[in-house]
């Protein structure tokens, strides 16, 4: 399946300031091509970088309609439907979303200083964050435009998210917790999105936000060959920890906790080397355990693959 047809492949406006800190000291960093599944067309995007906070972003990014054409199916690079059993099998082999959801929901609950136990899950994906929040006693509203993910969400949680973009959402009540995990890097106007989140939060409420780290060791090592952060053009923003803090604080949110996280799929090495059988199992075991001290070192140096930030509304 091809997400974006030629009729939607339209670029957006030229940007003149950083999407995170607002500084005008921006400049060209590198160019990256993308090739869609089952598509013969390849287009290039220019990545700019802020000299003040280090944040990167596409300049010119895809037009909003282009991104919507992609996200109506999935925000996780799915090209066909997937079942809940398949997702759970993935989690059993490599615990990822389930672990992150439990940790972020727990931290958000502990940092929530309001008496409000309503939670908003923006970009709810397969539904693990919504489930984790509900297990902590929160009444939840979930937003996600991806059809494939929303079907898994329904099978996991018994209901479905609102199938809309966050820009379209209109709330009637405030929230004590807002979760945005792997969402902000997809949004064309992150400053406007965070301003909206701040308006939706109760005083003392908390935003739990996770993004790929543009300052990670992977980006430094692989450059534009890195795809976890530099996933073009689905990811239009590439945040550093400094840039993300600046974005939140400029919109009246006080950052109270940050953490970096490095987690490498166990089969990353065996798959790259084309190993099978016993050699693959040996390599997978090596990656599983050897990454523990390595990940701790990278996270401690600020070079982790992901950045998690928790910010309270003043």
N, C-alpha and C positions, 0 to 999 in steps of 0.2 A: 504494500500500500504506500502511495506517495502522499505525504501530509499536505504539502503546499504545491498548488498548481501554478502554472505560469501566470495566471491572472491575479494571483495574490502575491507574487514575488516583487514587492515594491518596497523600496528603502524609505526610512523616515527622515527626520530633519537632522541637519548638522548640529552637533552640540558644541557649546563654547565654554562650558564650565563643568567641573567635576560633579558627578551624580551623587556623591557622598557628602563632601565637605563644602561644595559650592565654589571652590577656588577656581580661578581662571588660568592657573599655571598648568595647562595640560598640553600634551604633545604626543605625537605618533609613537607607538611602541613597536607593534608588529602587525603583519597581515596574516589572516587565516582563511583558508578555503573551507567549504563544507560540501558534502555530497550526500544528498538525501537517499534513503532506501528506495530502490527501484527507479531512480531518476538518473537521467543521463546528463543533467545540467549541473555545473559546478560554478559557484559564485564566491567572490572574495569579500571579506569584511575587514575593515581596519579597526585595530584595537588601539585606543588611546590610554594614556596613563597620567594620573595626577601627580605632580611633583611635590605636593604638600602632604597628602595622606597616603599616597601609593595606590589608590584604588584605580582599577581599569574599567573600561566600558567600550562597547561598540560605537563607532562614530563613522558613518550613519548606521543606526540600528535598523532592524526590520520595521516596516510599518505595522501598526497595531493589528490591522486586519490579517496580515501575514501570520503574526504570532497566534492569533485566535484560530486560524485555520489549522495550525499545528496542535494547539492545546485542546481542541475539541475532541481529540482522540486520547491523548495521553501527555502527561508532563514527564514521563519516565522512559521515553524513547521506545515505547511499545508500538509495534507495527501490526499487531493482531491481538485479539482478545486473549485474556489469561484468566485462569480459574483461581479461586481461593486456595484450593489444594496445592496448586502449583506454587503460589506465593508462599504458603506455609512450608512447603518442601524446601524452597530457597532459604527461608529463615532458619530452618532446622540445620541445613548444611552450612550456612554462614549467617549467624545471628546479626542482624543489622537494624532494620526498622523497629523491630520489637524492643530491642535494647535501648535505642535512642528515644523512642516514645516514652518508655517507662521512666527513664532518667530525666528527660526534659519536663514531663508532666509533674514529676515529684518535686523537682527544683522550683518550678513555677508555683506550685501549691505552697511550698514552704516560704516563698518570697512574696506571696500575695498578701498584702497588708490591708486589703479592703475586706468587707464582710460579704462581698459579692461572689457567689459560686456559680456564675454563668461563664462559660468559656466559648471562645470562637476559634475554630480550627481553619485557618486559611490555607488553601492548597492541601486538602486533607488526604490526598493520595489513596492508599489502600485502606485507610481507616484505623491504623494502629494508634495514632495520637488521640483521636476521638475516643477510642476504647479505653486508653490509659487514663484520660481525664474523667471519663464516666466512672471508672473503678475507684477514683478518688472522691466521688460524690458530686461532680460537676454536671450541670445541665448544659448541653452543648448544641451549638449550631456549627455546621461544617459547610465549607464552600470549596467546590472543585469542578472545573469544566470538563475534565477528561472522562469520556464515556467508558473506556476499558477499566479504569481504576474505580469508577463509581459502582460498577457491577460487583467488583470484589468487596468494596466497602459495604454494599448492601448485604452480601452473604456473611460478612464478618459481624456487622452491627445491627442488622435487621431493619435499617432505614437507609435513605440515600442523602447525599449532600445536595445543597443547592447547586445546580449545574451552570454556574455563572462565573464570570471573572470577578475578582475582588472589587474592581472599579465600579461594577454594577450594583454591589450590595448596599442596601439601605437598612440600617438597624433601628429598632424601636426602643431598645433598652441598652444600658451600658454593660460591660463585661469586667469580671475580675481577672481573667486570664485570656490573653490572645497568643496563639501559637502560630509561628510562621517558620516552618522547617523546610529548607531548600525551596524557598519561594521568592525571596527578595531579588535574587539574581535573575529572575525571569521577567521582572516588571520594568516597563519602559520609564516610568516616573517614580522611582523609589522614594523620593522626598515627599511627593504627594501621598503615596501609600502610607508612609509612616506618620504623616500628619493626620491621616484618616484614622489610623490605629490609635493614636493618642486621643483623638476625640471619642473613640469608642470605649476607651478604658475608664473604669471608675478610678477616682483618686485613690492611690495606694495599690492599684491593680498593676499587673506585670505582663510585659511582652517577653515571650521566650522565642528567640530568633536564631536560626542556624543557617549558615551559608558556607559554600566552599571558600577556602582560603587562597587568595591570589598570591600571598607571600609564602605558600607552601614549598617544601623541598621538591615536590613533583613538578611544579611550574618552573622552578629554578633549574631543575635537571633536564626537563623535557621541552621547555619552551612551548611553542604552539602545537607540539605533538601531544601535549597533555589534554585530556578530555573531561576529567571530572569537574574541573573549574571552567576551563576554556571550551565549553560545549557550545559550538557556534552553529546556528544563531539562536538556539533556544535560551542560552544564557546570554543576556545582554549586558550584565554588570558583573564585575569581578572584584569583590570587596577584600580589603585588608582589615585586620582587627581595628586599627586606628581609624580607618575610614568609616567602618560600621558604627563605632562609638560616636564619631562626629555626627553622623546622620541622625542617630537616635537622640543625642543630646541637643541638637539644633531644633528638635521638635518637642522639647519639654519632657523628655524621658531621662531618668537618672540611671546610668549603668551601675548595677550593684554586684554583678558576677559575670566573669568571662571564663571560658574554658576552651582549649583546643583539643581536637580529637583526630587521631590517626588510626585507621583500620583498613587493612589490606586484605582483599579476598584471598582465601587460602590457596586457591588454584591459580593464582596470578602467574606464578613462576612456571608451573608445569604446563599451563596453557600456552604461554609465550614460547616455551622450548619444545612444544609438541610432544610432551611425554605421555606415556600411557602405562596402565598396569601398575606394577609394584613401584617403578621409578616415580610415577605421578603421585602415588600415595606418600612416598617418602618425601618428595619435594613439598607436598601440601602440608605435611606434618611439620617440616622445617619452617615453612612460612608462618604457620599458625603460632608457633612458640617463639621463634626468633624475633618476630615483630614486636613482642611485648616490650623488651628494653629499648629497642630502636624507636618505637612509637613514643615511649615516655620521654626519650631524649628530644625527638623532633617537636613534641608538644611543648616541652619546657623551653625550647629555644624559639618558640613562636613560629615554627615551620610546619605545624600540623596541617593535615589535609582539610579539616573543617574547623570553623570558628562558631562557638555557641555563646550568645550574649543574652543576659537577662536584664531588663530595664524596667524600672518602676515609674509610674506616673506621679509626678510631684503634687 
